[in-house]
Amino acid sequence: MNFGEQVTHCGEQSAHWYVQDGVIRVLRWHDIDGNVTPVPHLSLGECCEELPRNLWEKIRHDFDNLRAPVPKIRTPSFYGDDQP
């Protein structure tokens, strides 16, 4: 499973990442002061010490949503067959 470059925002922080062969790889992240920290294609697991925990978790959440999109909400049927 591969996904091109993605951007995750968490408050004023953000990270650029992609998925290669099912592994999340981080390119860089921006802190709340606007500083950019390049990360040389490390896996998300290898970045757990460098990235703020809330941003790390948000990247993981965004990845999970890419793999399994949220199902659509079922709308009530015109014929009423949605009633118990």
VOGU-3710 file (C-alpha; in Angstrom, 3 decimals, decimal comma):
1> mnfgeqvthc> 0,000/0,000/0,000  1,408/3,369/-1,072  0,091/6,906/-0,697  1,703/10,068/-2,027  2,683/12,992/0,145  0,143/13,897/2,811  0,001/16,822/5,234  -1,333/16,486/8,759  -2,192/19,563/10,814  -2,467/19,551/14,574
11> geqsahwyvq> -3,066/23,013/15,956  -0,248/25,217/14,676  2,000/22,226/13,960  2,070/20,169/10,787  3,937/17,272/9,248  4,522/16,098/5,680  4,547/12,338/5,228  3,853/9,529/2,762  3,267/5,783/2,839  5,610/3,358/1,117
21> dgvirvlrwh> 4,968/-0,396/1,258  2,584/0,126/4,179  5,104/2,135/6,225  4,466/5,764/7,183  7,556/7,828/6,321  7,939/11,394/7,618  9,596/14,045/5,437  9,511/17,103/7,707  7,503/18,803/10,399  6,737/22,410/11,272
31> didgnvtpvp> 6,577/23,450/14,924  4,392/26,173/16,438  7,135/28,779/15,894  7,279/27,983/12,164  10,599/26,169/12,346  10,955/23,340/9,842  12,656/20,139/10,941  13,602/17,860/8,045  13,389/14,163/8,820  15,252/11,956/6,324
41> hlslgeccee> 12,369/9,629/5,384  12,283/7,987/8,809  9,373/5,738/9,668  6,791/7,210/12,016  7,981/4,800/14,714  11,530/6,128/14,396  10,247/9,700/14,888  8,423/9,141/18,171  11,134/10,979/20,133  11,336/13,932/17,713
51> lprnlwekir> 7,675/14,660/16,952  5,277/16,091/19,531  3,075/13,229/20,749  -0,204/14,869/19,661  1,116/15,373/16,113  2,451/11,803/16,016  -0,972/10,468/17,036  -2,760/12,689/14,490  -0,552/11,344/11,672  -1,451/7,810/12,734
61> hdfdnlrapv> -5,147/8,758/12,830  -4,963/10,316/9,350  -3,211/7,199/8,032  -5,919/4,963/9,485  -8,550/7,101/7,744  -6,712/6,726/4,422  -6,648/2,946/4,787  -10,283/2,597/5,846  -12,413/5,635/5,013  -15,293/6,425/7,346
71> pkirtpsfyg> -18,463/4,754/6,036  -21,263/6,962/4,803  -24,131/7,595/7,175  -27,228/5,707/6,127  -30,094/8,009/5,312  -33,665/6,987/6,149  -35,439/5,112/3,404  -38,379/6,654/1,610  -40,177/3,334/1,978  -39,663/3,133/5,736
81> ddqp> -37,722/-0,133/5,654  -35,165/1,386/8,010  -37,551/1,151/10,951  -36,992/-1,656/13,499
//
